Amino acid sequence: MLHIHNVIKSYQDLEAVKGINLEVPKGEIFGFLGPNGAGKTTTIKMIVGLLKPTSGTISIGGFDIGRQAIEAKSILGYIPDRPFIYEKLTGREYLGFIADLYNMNAADIAERIQKYLDFFDLTEAGDKLVEGYSHGMKQKLIISGALLHDPQLVVVDEPMVGLDPKGARQVKQLFRDLCQKGTTIFMSTHSLGIAEAMCDRIGIIQKGEVIALGTLKELRKQADRDHENLEDLFMELTGDTHLEQLSGMMAAASS
Ligand code: ATP
């Protein structure tokens, strides 16, 4: 469903993404993890066509995001980490606007909008201006907008930010249901618990390179650690041991 082939992205003299290759099959939930500044958002922006790779190719469902942008974007849903919403629209109007962008069938639009408003308990808020929404309500609206046209690939940068526990559970359930129906999800997150609970496979990027790739079991094997949780594996694989050193130093200082 998603092919990333030898993709490089340079910002002036910084090579932020250094020739990565990834393939994500239909129906998979793929977790994209990495320390701050590793290149996750840069990669995501190239997948969804917001940034042009310096070299390499990306295709979605067989469509090249550079050369067949309309076809690729028509089967793509993107949930950014810092979304933009027109605040002077009501939630329902915002979703109607998104549906029009995707040329959705007019007969389906009202029904699908209502389905998502109901799912996220936004039915009443749906007729109020977005400017009065809380952060979590806006996030739910953004997620609804990204899923409205039934995309085949959903790309999510930090899906649970701003959601309360019920909202987070609703989104997890929604993503699982979508994958059961064959939708593919590419998700970047710093929440290792979410990645561990939800993702079929995980890729870890560090300094622009994919340094580990596979199921949790395969990552454990790669790190030669049988029983470690994802947090410990992440520290091990990224060599990020300064936190452990820091807690050791604090313990020594307080004793
Ligand atoms: P985080 O977890 O902190 O969000 P990330 O993995 O998403 O980080 P990116 O935002 O992709 O990381 O950044 C990768 C590298 O590219 C960083 O060194 C960052 O400073 C640099 N970078 C990102 N955007 C730009 C830009 N527009 N111009 C120059 N450098 C940039």
Boltz pocket constraint, residues with backbone or C-beta under 6 A from the ligand:
constraints:
  - pocket:
      binder: B
      contacts: [[A, 11], [A, 14], [A, 16], [A, 34], [A, 35], [A, 36], [A, 37], [A, 38], [A, 39], [A, 40], [A, 41], [A, 42], [A, 43]]
      max_distance: 6.0
